Amino acid sequence: MATTTLPEFLRARRERLHPESTERRRTPGLRREEVAARAGVSVTWYTWLEQGRGGVPSDDVLERLARALELDDTNREMLFLLAHARPPPRRHTPPAKVTPALQRVLDNLHVPAFVKTPTFQIVAWNRAAVAVISDYAAIPERDRNMLRRVFHPEAAAFLPHADDMHRTCLAAFRVDIARAGASEEAAALVDELMETSADFRRLWAENELYTHGVRYRRLVRPNVGELVFETSVFSVDDSDGLSMFVLSPVDDASARGVEQLLRELAE
């Protein structure tokens, strides 16, 4: 099947809309002039768009077309992808709450996993994460933040390769907040860590950028020793920026260590 084009997309979405008047029409949906009026553009230019010769619309015009065509978030994204070959700017809305279905996914994983926001705030976790990383329910909500934790002076006690963790977390944080759009929460977190952590100031000045990717993480736990994990990060659909971290043990010793910590948690 051929890829959908912008003219095809516009026509299809226009024809799905119900006109406000009850007059009988020979064709379904709204007329071109009605969509143009809704979007505040000329009928001629909108007609050219549907014919594939209207030029490249600006972000502002695409947003007006999205409202005129009553597009949901998925179709709004498709509109921008077809017009600009990139997603639309993110709307500055709070991240969606963790749904019961997402929490069930976490609970059914037998390895440490948690869900975070674009500002690295941890908002959901499973028992294995409690056993291996931290009992998040027992600490203040403000402190459930990956950056605050890895740049804390005491983090070196359980992060044998803290500098690598600092560097990779901060580089991915830059990407995540850029994707999510500027926010007061992100700016306040950066200001706080710039003031309290020399390591953060040094690495922030280097301006490194790369996504989370698949990486190895080493954690040290009392009575267990060093545990080695392979981390994978998955975006959560329809969640406005939530992502899930999954830490998979890379060897038998690490897997046994997770099992031991889970048994100790249950005692």
N, C-alpha and C positions, 0 to 999 in steps of 0.2 A: 504494500500500500504506500502511495506517495505521501511525503510529509505534508502536513497541513500548512498552508500559507496564511499570511496576515489577511489578505482579502477574503479568503474562504472562511477564516475564523470570524471576521467582522460580520459577514453576511449571515453565517449560521447563528451567531448570538443575537443579531437583530431580529431574525425571523422567529426566534423563540419567545420574544417578548409579547405581552398582551397589550394591545392598544387600549387607551382609557375610554375611547368612544365605543359605542355599540354598533356603529355603521358596518354594513357588510363590505368585505374587502375581497379582492380577487387573489391577493397573495397573503401569506401568513405574516404575523409579526408587525413591527413598526415600519413606517416608511423611512427612507433615508433622511428626508427633511426633518422628521420628528427626532431621530437620533442626533442629527446635527444641532437642532435647537436645544436639546437636552445638554449637549456637550459644549455649546457655545462656540461652534465652528461653522464655517460656511457650508452650505449644501454642496456647492461645487467641489470644494476640497474634500469633503467626506466621500462624495461619490468617487472622486479620483482614488482615494484610499482603497475603496472596495474594488476598484478596477486595477489596483497595483501600480498606480502612477502618481500617487500623492506625495512622494518624498518620505522622509523619515520623521515621524512625529516626535516632539519633545516629551520629556517626562511629564510635564504639566498637562499636555494634551492627552497623553495616554491615561493619566489619572482621571481626567474628565470623561474620556471615553469609557473607562471602566465603570464609573458611576452611572453614566448614561445607559450603558448596556446591562447594568445591575449585576456585575460580575462578582462572584465570590473570590476568596483569596487564591484558590487554585487557578481559576480562569484569569484573574488579574495577572498572576505570575506568567501564565502562558502568553498573554497579550504582550508583555514586555519581552519575553524570550523571542517571540516571532518578530517584533519590531526592532529590538536592539541586540538580540542574541545574548542577553543577560537578564538576571532576575530584577524585579523592581526594587527600589529603595525600601528598606524595612520600615514598617510603621512602628512608632515608638509606643508599643503596648507592653504591659507586664507579661513576663513569660507565663504560659498556661500552667495551671495547676497539674500536679501529677495525678493521672486518672487511676481508678482502681485497676483497670486492665494493665497499665504500665507497672504498677506496684506488683501485680501478680507475676509479670515477667521477671522482675527482680527477685521475687521470693522463690521462684522456681529454678533460679540459677544456684548452683552449689559452689560457685567461686565468688570472690568479692566483686560487687558491682554497685554503682551508685549513679544518680542522675544529677546533673549540674546545669546551671543557667549560663548565659554568655559571660557573666562576670565571675564565673567559677564558684558560685554559691551552691552548696550541696543541698538538694531539696528532697531526696529520697535515697534509700539504701536498703541492703538486705542483711541477713544475719551474718553471712560470711564477711561482709565489710565491717560490721561491728566487731567481729572476732579478730580480724586481721589489722584493721586500720584504726577505728575509733568507735566508741558508743556515741554516735552523733546526737541521739535523743537526750543524753546526759549533759551536753555542753550547750552554752547559750547559742541561739540562732546566728548571731553575728559571727561567731567563731567557726561556723560550718562553711568555711571558705578555703578553697584549695591554696590560693596564693598566700593568704594570711598564715596558713599552716606550714607551707614549705619554706616561707621566708622567716618563720619564727626562729629565734635564736636557739631553741631547744630541738629544732627539727633534725640537726645533725646526729642526734642520739639514735634515731631510727632510720635515717637516710644515709647509707654508707657512701653514696655518690650524689651528695646534695647539690653540687655545682651543676651537674648535668640536669638534675630535676629542675633547678631554678631556671636554667637557660631554656629548656624545652617548654616548660609550663608558661613562662612569660612570652615566648615567641608565639605560642598557640593562643594565649590570652589576647594578644594584639590582633590576631586574625579574627577571633570570635567577636570582640567588641566592635571591630570595623564592620563586620557583617551585620551585627545587630543595630548599629547606629549609635551615635553619641548618647550617653545617658549620665545623669547626675551621679548615679550609683557607681558607675565605672570611674568617673573623674575623681570622686571622693576616695575610692579605694587606691587609685594611683597616687593621689596626694598623700594619703596616709603612709603607704609603704615607701614613698620617696623620702619621707621624714624619718621613718623608723628603721630602715634597712639599708646599710651601705651596699650590700650585694644587689639589692633591687635597683638602687640608683646607678650602679655600674652597668648592669645589664640593660636597663631601660635606655641608657645613652647609646647602646650598640645598635638599637633599632632592628634586631633580627625578627624575621617573619617566616613562620612555616606552620603547617597544620599539625594536629596531634599525631597522625599516622600510627603505625604499629611500632611500639618501642618496648624495650626491656626495662623493668623497674626492680630495684632491689630494696627490700625492707628488712630490718632487723627486729626480732621480737624476743623478749625474755623467754628462756626455757626452750626455745625453738631454734634460734639463730637466724641466719640470713635466708630469706625467701626470695626466689626470683620469679617474676611474673612477666608475661607478655601482655601489654595493654592494647586494647582495641576500643575505638570510640565510634558510636553510632548516633546519627541524628534521629530525633524523635519526630515523626511526621505530625503536622498540625499542632505544633506545640510552641511556636514562636521562639525558637532558639534553644530548647532543651536538648541535651545530648547525654547518652549513657556511656559510662566508662565500665569496661569489663576487664578484670585482671585474671588471666589464665595462668596457672602454674606451668612452668616450662619443663620441670623434671619431677621425678618421683619424690625426691626429698621435699621439694616445695609443696607438692600435693599432700604429702603426709603431714607437713607442718600445718597446713590449713585445716586438715581434719582434726589434728590435736587441739588447735585453738578453738575450733567449733565444739569439741567435747568439753573443754574447760569452760566455755561460755555456758554450756547446758548444765554444768554442775552447780 
